[in-house]
Amino acid sequence: MHLLGLESLSRDEITGLLDAATDFLGVGRDTPKRTDLAGKVIANLFYEPSTRTRLSFTLAARRVGAETLDFSPGGSSTAKGESFVDTARNIVAMGVDAVVVRHSSSGAPKLLADQFARHLREQHVGVVNAGDGAHAHPTQGLLDMFTIRQRKGRIEGLTIALVGDILHSRVARSNIHGLTKLGAKVIACGPPTLVPPEVAQFGVEIAHDLDAILPRCDVINLLRVQFERQRSAFFPSVGEYAHVFGMNGDRLRRADKEVLILAPGPINRGVEITPDVADGPNSAILDQVTNGVAVRMAVLKRACHRP
């Protein structure tokens, strides 16, 4: 079964994945590895740089008994002109049960899923979106929600701020779709140039003053400023951005004392978050990384399920 984005999943389906991830938490560390996917092969096709996502998918697959194939375009036939789809289809032809895709182009995982659906021998290969352009990053959204539920005991009724570069953030889009379905109040906060007004159509509040919303927030998810996706200056300087939207010790003291701080990573220390906050007791940044492995175990098991 494909996982291309959270917008297509129901509330029950999202909750089911979070519950399944709870069962996988600690597997391979505190408890023995499992054999849920013994005999299965997972191919990781990463056309963009990645540390946490790529390594956690590999660990997740191995901890549930699957074999992994790790592909990157450097040194591959891509350099000879082979297309993305042909590369994927050739890898699948080797006997692959699911494909994890990260790509700079929005819609690349769906393109692959559509291509697989047209070919009988490939139509049961699950495609998992590990981040496509500025479109979606569903497993990051799931692990963020998992961490919130783990630390807060619930998601429904919480006020959760997504702070920073909403415009270019696939993480923001996945969080918005998932959190609103689970009953959270979501605030998209950042400079006007980085918070597109159309996000309001998803039931999201828009704010441009972090200090004004701080007292209302149960969770603050600090999104990285994605300089690599920006083609113009969206704010005067990095220093000004940090001053107005960065989470620092002073802001943390003015927030609710139980506020939960998240960041999908990689974090830019001193820009969206200062070291004392990133490493402090309110931070669950490393918990997110740990939980990501369990979430991806659940997602891979679903991806290898044959209807």
NUDREN-86133 format. One record per residue (C-alpha): residue in one letter; residue number from 1; x negated, y negated, z. Coordinates in nm, 2 decimals, always signed. Layout:
N
+---------+-----+--------+--------+--------+
: residuo : num :      u :      v :      w :
+---------+-----+--------+--------+--------+
:       a : NUM :      X :      Y :      Z :
...
+---------+-----+--------+--------+--------+
END
This chain:
307
+---------+-----+--------+--------+--------+
: residuo : num :      u :      v :      w :
+---------+-----+--------+--------+--------+
:       m :   1 :  +0.00 :  +0.00 :  +0.00 :
:       h :   2 :  -0.14 :  -0.34 :  -0.10 :
:       l :   3 :  -0.20 :  -0.63 :  +0.14 :
:       l :   4 :  -0.22 :  -0.94 :  -0.08 :
:       g :   5 :  -0.08 :  -1.19 :  +0.16 :
:       l :   6 :  +0.13 :  -1.23 :  +0.47 :
:       e :   7 :  +0.41 :  -1.42 :  +0.29 :
:       s :   8 :  +0.54 :  -1.09 :  +0.15 :
:       l :   9 :  +0.55 :  -0.91 :  +0.49 :
:       s :  10 :  +0.85 :  -0.92 :  +0.72 :
:       r :  11 :  +0.82 :  -1.00 :  +1.09 :
:       d :  12 :  +0.85 :  -0.63 :  +1.17 :
:       e :  13 :  +0.58 :  -0.53 :  +0.93 :
:       i :  14 :  +0.34 :  -0.79 :  +1.08 :
:       t :  15 :  +0.43 :  -0.68 :  +1.43 :
:       g :  16 :  +0.37 :  -0.32 :  +1.32 :
:       l :  17 :  +0.02 :  -0.39 :  +1.20 :
:       l :  18 :  -0.06 :  -0.57 :  +1.53 :
:       d :  19 :  +0.07 :  -0.28 :  +1.73 :
:       a :  20 :  -0.13 :  -0.04 :  +1.52 :
:       a :  21 :  -0.45 :  -0.25 :  +1.57 :
:       t :  22 :  -0.39 :  -0.22 :  +1.95 :
:       d :  23 :  -0.42 :  +0.16 :  +1.92 :
:       f :  24 :  -0.75 :  +0.12 :  +1.73 :
:       l :  25 :  -0.91 :  -0.13 :  +1.97 :
:       g :  26 :  -1.23 :  +0.01 :  +2.11 :
:       v :  27 :  -1.25 :  +0.30 :  +1.87 :
:       g :  28 :  -1.61 :  +0.38 :  +1.79 :
:       r :  29 :  -1.73 :  +0.18 :  +2.09 :
:       d :  30 :  -1.53 :  +0.28 :  +2.40 :
:       t :  31 :  -1.37 :  +0.59 :  +2.25 :
:       p :  32 :  -1.49 :  +0.83 :  +1.98 :
:       k :  33 :  -1.45 :  +0.76 :  +1.61 :
:       r :  34 :  -1.13 :  +0.89 :  +1.46 :
:       t :  35 :  -1.05 :  +1.09 :  +1.15 :
:       d :  36 :  -0.74 :  +0.91 :  +1.02 :
:       l :  37 :  -0.90 :  +0.84 :  +0.69 :
:       a :  38 :  -1.13 :  +1.14 :  +0.67 :
:       g :  39 :  -1.20 :  +1.22 :  +0.30 :
:       k :  40 :  -1.09 :  +0.87 :  +0.18 :
:       v :  41 :  -1.33 :  +0.63 :  +0.01 :
:       i :  42 :  -1.30 :  +0.25 :  +0.05 :
:       a :  43 :  -1.47 :  +0.02 :  -0.20 :
:       n :  44 :  -1.57 :  -0.33 :  -0.08 :
:       l :  45 :  -1.58 :  -0.57 :  -0.38 :
:       f :  46 :  -1.72 :  -0.89 :  -0.25 :
:       y :  47 :  -1.77 :  -1.16 :  -0.51 :
:       e :  48 :  -1.83 :  -1.43 :  -0.25 :
:       p :  49 :  -2.07 :  -1.44 :  +0.05 :
:       s :  50 :  -1.94 :  -1.29 :  +0.37 :
:       t :  51 :  -2.08 :  -1.18 :  +0.70 :
:       r :  52 :  -1.79 :  -1.10 :  +0.95 :
:       t :  53 :  -1.53 :  -0.99 :  +0.70 :
:       r :  54 :  -1.76 :  -0.77 :  +0.49 :
:       l :  55 :  -1.93 :  -0.60 :  +0.79 :
:       s :  56 :  -1.60 :  -0.55 :  +0.98 :
:       f :  57 :  -1.43 :  -0.38 :  +0.69 :
:       t :  58 :  -1.73 :  -0.15 :  +0.65 :
:       l :  59 :  -1.73 :  -0.07 :  +1.03 :
:       a :  60 :  -1.35 :  -0.03 :  +1.03 :
:       a :  61 :  -1.36 :  +0.22 :  +0.75 :
:       r :  62 :  -1.64 :  +0.43 :  +0.91 :
:       r :  63 :  -1.47 :  +0.43 :  +1.25 :
:       v :  64 :  -1.16 :  +0.59 :  +1.10 :
:       g :  65 :  -1.36 :  +0.85 :  +0.91 :
:       a :  66 :  -1.37 :  +0.70 :  +0.56 :
:       e :  67 :  -1.67 :  +0.66 :  +0.33 :
:       t :  68 :  -1.76 :  +0.32 :  +0.19 :
:       l :  69 :  -1.89 :  +0.18 :  -0.14 :
:       d :  70 :  -2.03 :  -0.17 :  -0.11 :
:       f :  71 :  -2.04 :  -0.38 :  -0.43 :
:       s :  72 :  -2.18 :  -0.73 :  -0.49 :
:       p :  73 :  -2.21 :  -0.88 :  -0.84 :
:       g :  74 :  -2.59 :  -0.95 :  -0.81 :
:       g :  75 :  -2.78 :  -0.68 :  -0.99 :
:       s :  76 :  -2.46 :  -0.52 :  -1.13 :
:       s :  77 :  -2.31 :  -0.49 :  -1.48 :
:       t :  78 :  -2.13 :  -0.82 :  -1.41 :
:       a :  79 :  -2.46 :  -0.98 :  -1.52 :
:       k :  80 :  -2.41 :  -0.80 :  -1.86 :
:       g :  81 :  -2.07 :  -0.94 :  -1.91 :
:       e :  82 :  -1.85 :  -0.68 :  -1.75 :
:       s :  83 :  -1.52 :  -0.83 :  -1.64 :
:       f :  84 :  -1.39 :  -0.82 :  -1.28 :
:       v :  85 :  -1.10 :  -0.59 :  -1.37 :
:       d :  86 :  -1.32 :  -0.35 :  -1.57 :
:       t :  87 :  -1.57 :  -0.33 :  -1.29 :
:       a :  88 :  -1.30 :  -0.25 :  -1.04 :
:       r :  89 :  -1.14 :  +0.01 :  -1.26 :
:       n :  90 :  -1.47 :  +0.18 :  -1.32 :
:       i :  91 :  -1.53 :  +0.20 :  -0.95 :
:       v :  92 :  -1.18 :  +0.34 :  -0.89 :
:       a :  93 :  -1.25 :  +0.60 :  -1.15 :
:       m :  94 :  -1.52 :  +0.74 :  -0.93 :
:       g :  95 :  -1.26 :  +0.85 :  -0.68 :
:       v :  96 :  -1.17 :  +0.55 :  -0.46 :
:       d :  97 :  -0.85 :  +0.53 :  -0.24 :
:       a :  98 :  -0.85 :  +0.16 :  -0.16 :
:       v :  99 :  -1.03 :  -0.15 :  -0.28 :
:       v : 100 :  -1.11 :  -0.45 :  -0.05 :
:       v : 101 :  -1.15 :  -0.77 :  -0.26 :
:       r : 102 :  -1.30 :  -1.11 :  -0.19 :
:       h : 103 :  -1.31 :  -1.35 :  -0.48 :
:       s : 104 :  -1.35 :  -1.72 :  -0.54 :
:       s : 105 :  -1.05 :  -1.72 :  -0.77 :
:       s : 106 :  -0.70 :  -1.74 :  -0.62 :
:       g : 107 :  -0.49 :  -1.45 :  -0.73 :
:       a : 108 :  -0.78 :  -1.21 :  -0.81 :
:       p : 109 :  -0.65 :  -0.93 :  -0.57 :
:       k : 110 :  -0.30 :  -0.96 :  -0.72 :
:       l : 111 :  -0.44 :  -0.94 :  -1.07 :
:       l : 112 :  -0.62 :  -0.62 :  -0.97 :
:       a : 113 :  -0.30 :  -0.47 :  -0.81 :
:       d : 114 :  -0.10 :  -0.55 :  -1.12 :
:       q : 115 :  -0.36 :  -0.39 :  -1.34 :
:       f : 116 :  -0.36 :  -0.08 :  -1.13 :
:       a : 117 :  +0.02 :  -0.06 :  -1.15 :
:       r : 118 :  -0.01 :  -0.03 :  -1.53 :
:       h : 119 :  -0.23 :  +0.28 :  -1.52 :
:       l : 120 :  -0.09 :  +0.61 :  -1.38 :
:       r : 121 :  -0.42 :  +0.73 :  -1.23 :
:       e : 122 :  -0.48 :  +0.41 :  -1.05 :
:       q : 123 :  -0.13 :  +0.30 :  -0.93 :
:       h : 124 :  -0.17 :  +0.45 :  -0.58 :
:       v : 125 :  -0.50 :  +0.27 :  -0.50 :
:       g : 126 :  -0.44 :  +0.02 :  -0.23 :
:       v : 127 :  -0.57 :  -0.34 :  -0.28 :
:       v : 128 :  -0.66 :  -0.54 :  +0.03 :
:       n : 129 :  -0.71 :  -0.92 :  +0.00 :
:       a : 130 :  -1.02 :  -1.01 :  +0.19 :
:       g : 131 :  -0.99 :  -1.38 :  +0.09 :
:       d : 132 :  -0.91 :  -1.52 :  -0.26 :
:       g : 133 :  -1.01 :  -1.88 :  -0.33 :
:       a : 134 :  -0.80 :  -2.12 :  -0.13 :
:       h : 135 :  -0.49 :  -1.89 :  -0.14 :
:       a : 136 :  -0.49 :  -1.64 :  +0.14 :
:       h : 137 :  -0.69 :  -1.44 :  +0.39 :
:       p : 138 :  -0.43 :  -1.21 :  +0.54 :
:       t : 139 :  -0.66 :  -1.00 :  +0.77 :
:       q : 140 :  -0.80 :  -1.32 :  +0.92 :
:       g : 141 :  -0.45 :  -1.43 :  +0.99 :
:       l : 142 :  -0.37 :  -1.10 :  +1.15 :
:       l : 143 :  -0.67 :  -1.09 :  +1.37 :
:       d : 144 :  -0.60 :  -1.45 :  +1.48 :
:       m : 145 :  -0.24 :  -1.35 :  +1.57 :
:       f : 146 :  -0.37 :  -1.04 :  +1.74 :
:       t : 147 :  -0.61 :  -1.24 :  +1.96 :
:       i : 148 :  -0.34 :  -1.49 :  +2.05 :
:       r : 149 :  -0.10 :  -1.21 :  +2.15 :
:       q : 150 :  -0.38 :  -1.03 :  +2.34 :
:       r : 151 :  -0.48 :  -1.35 :  +2.54 :
:       k : 152 :  -0.14 :  -1.51 :  +2.58 :
:       g : 153 :  +0.09 :  -1.20 :  +2.59 :
:       r : 154 :  +0.31 :  -1.34 :  +2.31 :
:       i : 155 :  +0.33 :  -1.56 :  +2.01 :
:       e : 156 :  +0.70 :  -1.66 :  +2.00 :
:       g : 157 :  +0.75 :  -2.00 :  +2.16 :
:       l : 158 :  +0.39 :  -2.10 :  +2.16 :
:       t : 159 :  +0.27 :  -2.42 :  +2.00 :
:       i : 160 :  -0.04 :  -2.35 :  +1.78 :
:       a : 161 :  -0.24 :  -2.62 :  +1.61 :
:       l : 162 :  -0.44 :  -2.55 :  +1.30 :
:       v : 163 :  -0.70 :  -2.83 :  +1.29 :
:       g : 164 :  -0.92 :  -2.94 :  +1.01 :
:       d : 165 :  -0.94 :  -2.86 :  +0.63 :
:       i : 166 :  -0.59 :  -2.74 :  +0.57 :
:       l : 167 :  -0.61 :  -2.83 :  +0.20 :
:       h : 168 :  -0.88 :  -2.58 :  +0.11 :
:       s : 169 :  -0.82 :  -2.32 :  +0.38 :
:       r : 170 :  -0.69 :  -1.97 :  +0.29 :
:       v : 171 :  -0.70 :  -1.90 :  +0.66 :
:       a : 172 :  -0.45 :  -2.18 :  +0.73 :
:       r : 173 :  -0.21 :  -2.05 :  +0.47 :
:       s : 174 :  -0.21 :  -1.70 :  +0.61 :
:       n : 175 :  -0.18 :  -1.82 :  +0.97 :
:       i : 176 :  +0.12 :  -2.05 :  +0.87 :
:       h : 177 :  +0.30 :  -1.76 :  +0.71 :
:       g : 178 :  +0.24 :  -1.52 :  +0.99 :
:       l : 179 :  +0.28 :  -1.74 :  +1.29 :
:       t : 180 :  +0.61 :  -1.90 :  +1.18 :
:       k : 181 :  +0.75 :  -1.55 :  +1.11 :
:       l : 182 :  +0.66 :  -1.45 :  +1.47 :
:       g : 183 :  +0.83 :  -1.76 :  +1.61 :
:       a : 184 :  +0.55 :  -1.99 :  +1.69 :
:       k : 185 :  +0.56 :  -2.37 :  +1.65 :
:       v : 186 :  +0.28 :  -2.46 :  +1.41 :
:       i : 187 :  +0.11 :  -2.80 :  +1.38 :
:       a : 188 :  -0.12 :  -2.87 :  +1.09 :
:       c : 189 :  -0.36 :  -3.15 :  +1.20 :
:       g : 190 :  -0.64 :  -3.32 :  +1.02 :
:       p : 191 :  -0.72 :  -3.62 :  +0.80 :
:       p : 192 :  -0.44 :  -3.72 :  +0.56 :
:       t : 193 :  -0.66 :  -3.63 :  +0.27 :
:       l : 194 :  -0.70 :  -3.27 :  +0.40 :
:       v : 195 :  -0.34 :  -3.20 :  +0.51 :
:       p : 196 :  -0.12 :  -3.16 :  +0.21 :
:       p : 197 :  +0.24 :  -3.28 :  +0.28 :
:       e : 198 :  +0.39 :  -2.98 :  +0.11 :
:       v : 199 :  +0.30 :  -2.76 :  +0.41 :
:       a : 200 :  +0.60 :  -2.91 :  +0.58 :
:       q : 201 :  +0.83 :  -2.70 :  +0.36 :
:       f : 202 :  +0.71 :  -2.40 :  +0.56 :
:       g : 203 :  +0.85 :  -2.54 :  +0.89 :
:       v : 204 :  +0.51 :  -2.68 :  +0.99 :
:       e : 205 :  +0.47 :  -3.01 :  +1.17 :
:       i : 206 :  +0.21 :  -3.24 :  +1.03 :
:       a : 207 :  -0.02 :  -3.45 :  +1.25 :
:       h : 208 :  -0.32 :  -3.68 :  +1.19 :
:       d : 209 :  -0.41 :  -3.75 :  +1.56 :
:       l : 210 :  -0.56 :  -3.46 :  +1.75 :
:       d : 211 :  -0.56 :  -3.65 :  +2.08 :
:       a : 212 :  -0.19 :  -3.71 :  +2.05 :
:       i : 213 :  -0.10 :  -3.34 :  +2.01 :
:       l : 214 :  -0.35 :  -3.20 :  +2.26 :
:       p : 215 :  -0.12 :  -3.18 :  +2.56 :
:       r : 216 :  +0.14 :  -2.98 :  +2.37 :
:       c : 217 :  -0.09 :  -2.71 :  +2.24 :
:       d : 218 :  -0.12 :  -2.36 :  +2.38 :
:       v : 219 :  -0.37 :  -2.26 :  +2.11 :
:       i : 220 :  -0.60 :  -2.47 :  +1.89 :
:       n : 221 :  -0.75 :  -2.29 :  +1.58 :
:       l : 222 :  -1.04 :  -2.50 :  +1.45 :
:       l : 223 :  -1.08 :  -2.46 :  +1.08 :
:       r : 224 :  -1.42 :  -2.51 :  +0.91 :
:       v : 225 :  -1.46 :  -2.80 :  +0.68 :
:       q : 226 :  -1.51 :  -2.63 :  +0.35 :
:       f : 227 :  -1.77 :  -2.85 :  +0.19 :
:       e : 228 :  -1.83 :  -2.59 :  -0.08 :
:       r : 229 :  -1.47 :  -2.62 :  -0.21 :
:       q : 230 :  -1.45 :  -3.00 :  -0.20 :
:       r : 231 :  -1.51 :  -3.20 :  -0.52 :
:       s : 232 :  -1.49 :  -3.55 :  -0.36 :
:       a : 233 :  -1.53 :  -3.72 :  -0.03 :
:       f : 234 :  -1.22 :  -3.65 :  +0.19 :
:       f : 235 :  -1.35 :  -3.85 :  +0.49 :
:       p : 236 :  -1.61 :  -4.11 :  +0.54 :
:       s : 237 :  -1.88 :  -3.90 :  +0.72 :
:       v : 238 :  -1.93 :  -3.58 :  +0.91 :
:       g : 239 :  -2.00 :  -3.78 :  +1.22 :
:       e : 240 :  -1.67 :  -3.96 :  +1.20 :
:       y : 241 :  -1.49 :  -3.63 :  +1.13 :
:       a : 242 :  -1.65 :  -3.48 :  +1.45 :
:       h : 243 :  -1.55 :  -3.79 :  +1.65 :
:       v : 244 :  -1.19 :  -3.78 :  +1.54 :
:       f : 245 :  -1.11 :  -3.41 :  +1.50 :
:       g : 246 :  -1.39 :  -3.22 :  +1.66 :
:       m : 247 :  -1.31 :  -3.02 :  +1.98 :
:       n : 248 :  -1.55 :  -3.13 :  +2.25 :
:       g : 249 :  -1.57 :  -3.11 :  +2.63 :
:       d : 250 :  -1.38 :  -3.44 :  +2.68 :
:       r : 251 :  -1.09 :  -3.32 :  +2.46 :
:       l : 252 :  -1.09 :  -2.98 :  +2.63 :
:       r : 253 :  -1.05 :  -3.15 :  +2.97 :
:       r : 254 :  -0.75 :  -3.34 :  +2.84 :
:       a : 255 :  -0.58 :  -3.03 :  +2.70 :
:       d : 256 :  -0.39 :  -2.78 :  +2.89 :
:       k : 257 :  -0.63 :  -2.59 :  +3.12 :
:       e : 258 :  -0.52 :  -2.26 :  +2.97 :
:       v : 259 :  -0.55 :  -2.37 :  +2.61 :
:       l : 260 :  -0.70 :  -2.10 :  +2.39 :
:       i : 261 :  -0.97 :  -2.20 :  +2.14 :
:       l : 262 :  -1.00 :  -2.01 :  +1.82 :
:       a : 263 :  -1.22 :  -2.05 :  +1.51 :
:       p : 264 :  -1.24 :  -1.82 :  +1.21 :
:       g : 265 :  -1.61 :  -1.88 :  +1.14 :
:       p : 266 :  -1.86 :  -1.95 :  +1.04 :
:       i : 267 :  -1.85 :  -2.24 :  +1.28 :
:       n : 268 :  -2.03 :  -2.56 :  +1.23 :
:       r : 269 :  -2.15 :  -2.65 :  +1.58 :
:       g : 270 :  -2.12 :  -3.02 :  +1.64 :
:       v : 271 :  -1.87 :  -3.07 :  +1.36 :
:       e : 272 :  -1.54 :  -2.90 :  +1.43 :
:       i : 273 :  -1.65 :  -2.77 :  +1.77 :
:       t : 274 :  -1.93 :  -2.85 :  +2.02 :
:       p : 275 :  -2.14 :  -2.57 :  +2.17 :
:       d : 276 :  -2.00 :  -2.61 :  +2.52 :
:       v : 277 :  -1.65 :  -2.54 :  +2.39 :
:       a : 278 :  -1.75 :  -2.27 :  +2.15 :
:       d : 279 :  -1.92 :  -2.08 :  +2.43 :
:       g : 280 :  -1.69 :  -2.17 :  +2.71 :
:       p : 281 :  -1.42 :  -1.98 :  +2.90 :
:       n : 282 :  -1.13 :  -2.11 :  +2.68 :
:       s : 283 :  -1.30 :  -1.98 :  +2.36 :
:       a : 284 :  -1.19 :  -1.64 :  +2.21 :
:       i : 285 :  -1.42 :  -1.68 :  +1.90 :
:       l : 286 :  -1.62 :  -1.36 :  +1.97 :
:       d : 287 :  -1.30 :  -1.18 :  +2.07 :
:       q : 288 :  -1.17 :  -1.26 :  +1.72 :
:       v : 289 :  -1.47 :  -1.09 :  +1.57 :
:       t : 290 :  -1.42 :  -0.78 :  +1.79 :
:       n : 291 :  -1.05 :  -0.77 :  +1.72 :
:       g : 292 :  -1.11 :  -0.80 :  +1.35 :
:       v : 293 :  -1.25 :  -0.45 :  +1.33 :
:       a : 294 :  -0.94 :  -0.30 :  +1.49 :
:       v : 295 :  -0.71 :  -0.50 :  +1.27 :
:       r : 296 :  -0.89 :  -0.39 :  +0.96 :
:       m : 297 :  -0.87 :  -0.03 :  +1.07 :
:       a : 298 :  -0.49 :  -0.07 :  +1.08 :
:       v : 299 :  -0.49 :  -0.24 :  +0.74 :
:       l : 300 :  -0.71 :  +0.02 :  +0.57 :
:       k : 301 :  -0.49 :  +0.30 :  +0.71 :
:       r : 302 :  -0.19 :  +0.13 :  +0.56 :
:       a : 303 :  -0.37 :  +0.07 :  +0.23 :
:       c : 304 :  -0.45 :  +0.44 :  +0.19 :
:       h : 305 :  -0.09 :  +0.54 :  +0.27 :
:       r : 306 :  +0.08 :  +0.70 :  -0.03 :
:       p : 307 :  +0.46 :  +0.63 :  -0.06 :
+---------+-----+--------+--------+--------+
END
